[in-house]
Amino acid sequence: MSETERSVNASRFGLQAWVNGRLPIVISVLVVVVGWNLTAATTPSYIFPTAVELVAAFQEAFGPGAEFSAVNNYGMTLARVAVASICCLVVGVTAGIVMGTSERADDYLFVYVLATFAFPSVIWAFLAVIWFGLTIWFVAVFTVFMIVTPYVAISIKEGIEELDPKLPEMAQAFDASPLLVWQNIYIPHLYPHIFSSIRLTITLAWKITLIAEIFGTTTGLGQIINFYFQANQNHMIIAWALPMMLLMFGVDRGLHRIETERYSWRTDHEPPKAA
């Protein structure tokens, strides 16, 4: 086979692989577009807008003379998400490490962690408003913190428990200091769990922040959605919510790609489980 034929075959193989990888995405988009048009054609526009009405809503929301500032409100929501996520990760990772390395701390803290799972996010938002009133930061950050932190703590705790106990024992047998044990055994082992906790935190934080903003703030995307909900303008709700959904989807996919590239070796080298 000549060099030209090899090049042509390689190009065809690459094109076929690209098509096979993108085909599900294309089909999914087509299904959404067709389903959207069919639904819009069979329902009133104030319930489900058509594509033309949605384009007009985007122009009204982000064009000249818009009723709300996109920069200020999106910026405030993203800032709350960032602050709440940092708080959840710092406290959750710390609590998870403490529970994973101390049976006594686990017995004491695990009950409180499980108790927080019984509270829906809306209840935490209501309680935050009752306790603290309308605030710029505290209601949203507190609500996210109380809901997401337990998930992070449990994830890190389980990561500690998955570590082979022979590794720290071996390090101690060679008189390694606790600092070296943490630097070379515990922390590298926890990297994938911390990374997955970051993805989980961001995914949950922005959704819960919107709920908290509806009840307990005067600015942010949640307040805009609440305003248009009361005005019964569904097309404006979609126009304002869609950019944030796409942004968070992109962030999650980007983090997922980094996680897969950096930590795929863990699944590739895991020993086979006994039947």
PyMOL commands that set and color helices and strands:
alter all, ss='L'
color gray80, all
select helices_A, chain A and resi 3-42+51-62+70-101+103-116+121-132+138-162+166-173+178-216+221-230+234-268
alter helices_A, ss='H'
color red, helices_A
deselect
rebuild
show_as cartoon
